[in-house]
Amino acid sequence: MTEPTPNVIEVAKDDMYREASLWDAQSARISDCAAQAGSLTIEPTLDLFIYSGFFSEYNEVTRVFAGLCRQGSQASREIAQTLRYVADTYEEADNGIRAQYNGL
């Protein structure tokens, strides 16, 4: 197996940074969904008391959905952080190897 050329490594790092930005953008959108879902709960008034069972179930579903969206947002941010960490690690290793060869 041949080793990748510096151009291939550079492209891979650029792709990782680009993908990380996409994951961050999706995280923000999912976080917005969580906020919107969280605001959808309904507090029954006295005149709607007969529907209180329905409102209770509905509110539970919206709370669960909002929670899942928050978890998804966090996971998306973590994926972005991981992609950046890996790209930075490649960058550091590449610079270290380059410095060794330049020192010869």
C-alpha positions as CSV (number, residue, x, y, z in Angstrom):
1,M,0.0,0.0,0.0
2,T,1.4,3.4,-0.9
3,E,1.3,6.3,1.5
4,P,-0.9,9.3,0.7
5,T,0.7,12.3,-0.9
6,P,0.7,15.7,1.0
7,N,-2.0,16.9,-1.3
8,V,-4.3,14.0,-0.4
9,I,-3.8,14.6,3.3
10,E,-4.5,18.4,2.9
11,V,-7.7,17.6,1.0
12,A,-8.8,15.2,3.7
13,K,-8.2,17.8,6.4
14,D,-10.1,20.4,4.5
15,D,-13.0,18.0,4.1
16,M,-13.0,17.3,7.8
17,Y,-13.2,21.0,8.6
18,R,-15.9,21.5,6.1
19,E,-17.9,18.5,7.5
20,A,-17.4,19.8,11.0
21,S,-19.0,23.1,10.0
22,L,-22.0,21.3,8.5
23,W,-22.4,19.3,11.8
24,D,-22.3,22.6,13.7
25,A,-24.9,24.1,11.5
26,Q,-27.2,21.1,11.9
27,S,-26.6,21.2,15.7
28,A,-27.9,24.8,15.7
29,R,-31.0,23.8,13.7
30,I,-31.8,20.9,15.9
31,S,-31.3,23.1,19.0
32,D,-33.9,25.6,17.4
33,C,-36.3,22.6,17.0
34,A,-35.8,21.8,20.7
35,A,-36.6,25.3,21.7
36,Q,-39.7,25.4,19.5
37,A,-40.9,22.1,20.8
38,G,-40.4,23.1,24.3
39,S,-42.6,26.1,23.8
40,L,-45.5,24.0,22.5
41,T,-46.7,22.8,25.8
42,I,-50.3,23.7,26.7
43,E,-51.4,24.6,30.1
44,P,-55.1,23.7,30.3
45,T,-57.4,26.4,31.6
46,L,-60.5,25.8,33.8
47,D,-62.8,25.7,30.8
48,L,-60.7,23.0,29.1
49,F,-60.5,20.9,32.3
50,I,-62.3,17.9,30.6
51,Y,-59.3,17.6,28.2
52,S,-56.7,17.6,30.9
53,G,-55.7,14.0,30.2
54,F,-55.1,14.8,26.6
55,F,-53.1,17.9,27.5
56,S,-51.0,15.9,29.9
57,E,-50.1,13.3,27.3
58,Y,-49.5,16.0,24.7
59,N,-47.2,17.9,27.0
60,E,-45.2,14.8,27.8
61,V,-44.7,14.1,24.1
62,T,-43.5,17.6,23.5
63,R,-41.1,17.5,26.5
64,V,-39.7,14.1,25.3
65,F,-39.3,15.4,21.7
66,A,-37.6,18.6,22.9
67,G,-35.3,16.5,25.1
68,L,-34.4,14.3,22.2
69,C,-33.7,17.3,20.0
70,R,-31.3,18.7,22.7
71,Q,-29.5,15.3,22.8
72,G,-29.2,15.3,19.0
73,S,-27.9,18.9,19.0
74,Q,-25.3,17.9,21.6
75,A,-24.3,14.8,19.7
76,S,-23.9,16.9,16.5
77,R,-21.7,19.4,18.2
78,E,-19.6,16.5,19.6
79,I,-19.2,15.0,16.1
80,A,-18.0,18.4,14.8
81,Q,-15.5,18.7,17.7
82,T,-14.2,15.2,16.9
83,L,-13.8,16.0,13.2
84,R,-11.8,19.2,14.1
85,Y,-9.7,17.3,16.7
86,V,-8.8,14.6,14.1
87,A,-8.0,17.2,11.5
88,D,-5.9,19.2,14.0
89,T,-4.1,16.0,15.0
90,Y,-3.3,15.3,11.3
91,E,-2.1,18.8,11.0
92,E,0.2,18.6,14.0
93,A,1.6,15.2,12.8
94,D,2.2,16.6,9.3
95,N,4.0,19.7,10.7
96,G,6.1,17.5,13.0
97,I,7.2,15.2,10.2
98,R,7.8,18.2,7.9
99,A,10.0,19.8,10.6
100,Q,12.0,16.6,11.0
101,Y,12.7,16.4,7.2
102,N,13.5,20.1,7.0
103,G,16.0,19.6,9.8
104,L,18.0,17.0,7.9
